[in-house]
Amino acid sequence: MSNYTNGCGITGITIPELLIASHIKPWSKDEKNRLNPSNGICLSATFDKAFDKGLVTIDGDYKLKFSGVLKKYVKNEFYAQEFERFENKRMNLPIKFLPKEEFLNFHYNEIFLG
């Protein structure tokens, strides 16, 4: 989390109780990279859940992509307030360890619901 200056890599929120050190390639899928800082992103609780469920992903240019499953809520007020403004925006990059392309590709190809 310190790699992201204790702020969400997407929203920038800095309330510690709402932040989670998220794995890009899930803990259960890659034992040797569980502690690799390039396999982690500091996310708010909402974006952590959306990322884990494949509703959002981050592409090779570090831009947020939303799945069609999430976009079906486009007319929902919560979607408009909490998600819409971040679509296709570049994430806040960490100070030292960038997310590794191989982990981002895994998430995009294996978890993201497209």
C-alpha positions in Angstrom: 0.0 0.0 0.0 2.9 2.3 0.6 3.8 1.9 -3.1 0.6 3.8 -3.8 1.3 6.4 -1.1 -1.5 4.8 0.9 -4.1 5.9 -1.7 -6.4 3.9 -4.0 -4.7 3.4 -7.4 -8.0 4.4 -9.1 -9.9 6.9 -7.0 -7.0 8.3 -4.9 -9.0 7.9 -1.7 -6.7 7.9 1.3 -9.0 6.6 4.1 -7.0 3.6 5.5 -10.1 1.7 6.6 -11.4 1.7 3.0 -8.2 0.5 1.3 -7.2 -3.0 0.4 -3.9 -4.4 -0.9 -5.3 -6.2 -3.9 -3.6 -8.9 -6.0 -3.7 -8.6 -9.8 -3.1 -12.3 -10.3 -5.1 -13.9 -7.5 -3.3 -15.3 -4.5 -4.7 -18.8 -5.2 -3.4 -18.8 -8.8 0.3 -17.9 -8.3 1.9 -18.8 -5.0 5.4 -17.6 -6.0 4.1 -14.0 -6.7 1.9 -13.6 -3.7 4.2 -11.0 -2.2 5.5 -9.5 -5.4 4.8 -5.7 -5.2 4.3 -5.7 -9.0 1.4 -8.1 -8.5 -0.4 -5.6 -6.2 -2.6 -2.6 -6.4 -3.9 -0.5 -3.6 -7.7 -0.2 -4.2 -10.7 1.1 -2.4 -13.1 -1.6 -1.1 -15.5 -1.0 -3.9 -12.9 -1.2 -6.7 -11.2 -4.2 -5.0 -14.4 -6.1 -5.2 -15.2 -5.0 -8.8 -11.6 -6.0 -9.8 -11.8 -9.4 -8.1 -15.1 -10.1 -9.7 -13.8 -9.2 -13.2 -16.1 -6.2 -13.5 -13.1 -3.9 -14.1 -9.6 -4.4 -15.3 -6.5 -2.4 -16.1 -5.0 -2.6 -19.6 -1.3 -2.4 -20.7 -1.6 1.4 -20.8 -2.8 1.4 -17.2 -6.3 2.5 -18.2 -9.5 1.2 -16.6 -11.8 -0.9 -18.7 -15.3 -1.8 -17.6 -17.1 -5.1 -18.4 -20.4 -5.2 -20.1 -21.8 -6.8 -16.9 -21.0 -3.6 -15.0 -22.0 -1.3 -17.9 -25.6 -2.7 -17.8 -26.0 -0.5 -14.7 -25.1 2.7 -16.6 -28.5 4.2 -15.8 -28.1 3.4 -12.1 -27.2 6.5 -9.9 -24.5 4.6 -8.0 -22.8 3.6 -11.3 -22.8 7.3 -12.5 -21.4 8.5 -9.2 -18.9 5.9 -8.4 -17.7 4.3 -11.7 -18.5 6.2 -14.8 -15.9 9.0 -14.3 -13.1 6.5 -14.1 -13.7 4.5 -17.3 -10.8 4.7 -19.7 -8.9 6.9 -17.2 -5.3 6.1 -16.4 -4.8 4.7 -12.9 -2.6 6.5 -10.4 0.7 4.9 -10.9 2.7 3.7 -7.9 5.9 5.3 -6.9 8.2 2.3 -7.4 6.8 -1.0 -8.6 4.5 -0.7 -11.6 2.0 -3.5 -12.1 3.7 -6.1 -14.3 2.2 -6.6 -17.8 2.1 -10.4 -17.4 -0.2 -10.0 -14.3 -2.4 -7.4 -16.0 -2.7 -9.7 -19.1 -3.6 -12.6 -16.8 -6.3 -10.5 -15.2 -7.6 -9.3 -18.5 -7.7 -12.7 -20.2 -8.7 -14.9 -17.2 -10.8 -12.8 -14.8 -12.2 -9.8 -16.7 -15.7 -10.4 -17.9 -15.1 -8.4 -21.1 
